[in-house]
Amino acid sequence: MKICLVGEGAFGNKHLDALARIPNTSVVSIAGGVAADTEKLANQRGIKHWTTNLSESLAMSEVDAVILATPTPMHAQQAMQVLNAGKHVLIEIPMADNLRDSKVLVALQKQTGLVAMVGHVRRFNPSHQWINQRLRAGELKLQQLDVQTYFFRRTNINALGEARSWTDHLLWHHACHTVDLFQYQTDELASDLHALQGPKHPDLGISMDMSVALQVPSGALCTLSLSFNNDGPLGTFFRYICDNGTYLARYDDLFDGRENQIDLSKVDVSTDGIELCDREFIAAIEEGREPNASLAQCLPAMVTLDKLEQQLTF
């Protein structure tokens, strides 16, 4: 499988690390946004072709599939460009920053028949997989998913601490992770939902704090707190409160409610959620099937985000 990676930033690097561990897979082109940074990354990784023009990479006959690790506002248009070029595509979360473009993408995937997937990595983290297996087996019943998504981004920096050329968004990016996860774990759509946001940052122009509450028809709740103002432990922390235990998920690690770590080594072939996401993408192409986290499967999360956005005061 020959891959074109689009994006030379923090998550582009994470995908390169993951792809290096997947047999019979190679990155043959990098299409970046900044020429010097793209060339540097290509040289570091031993990738012969690099460009700042996505069309150039898509014209390469050897490219089978594309992974988009670019700024959120670019996802939808770039994904359309990739699909129209006849290439399979994995889009870093979210597929778009609005419901309209999301629906267009789902329709385009159906028209082309290509594999199109979103990097909803929470579906693949071993910690959440462990919970999912027990929920589906009836061993656990979810009462509440309590989530904290905290970063310190009063200046516009990325996950590597470098200056960012675009502005992140708490709802359409970070809340998207939890909204999809909650609906995926319960196998239900949110029937009652509420959203609040704090004041906008004077320079960044975005709300730095947000609160989201969801409930599905079975009664399970999701309480989500998001902040770019948090000067403390950074990241996203999940507390599953169930009828038969409490579990704390921290990315690929899982603990019970008393902080005893749970062995996840046998959950999947890797303990890296991004690698597992990339493996699913490649396997779906090779097997000619719909992947977990396909565009169609992830559209309900975008519907819920759209409803939440309508409640926010701007």
Secondary structure, 3 states (H helix, E strand, C coil): CEEEEECCCHHHHHHHHHHCCCCCCEEEEEECCCHHHHHHHHHHHCCCEEECCHHHHHCCCCCCEEEECCCHHHHHHHHHHHHHCCCEEEEECCCCCCHHHHHHHHHHHHHHCCCEEEECHHHCCHHHHHHHHHHHCCCCCEEEEEEEEECECCCCECCCCCECCCCCCHHHHHHHHHHHHHHHHHCCCCCEEEEEECCECCCCCCECEEEEEEECCCCCEEEEEEECECCCCCEEEEEEEECCEEEEEECCEEEECCCCECCCCCCCCCCCHHHHHHHHHHHHHHHCCCCCCEHHHHHHHHHHHHHHHCCCCC
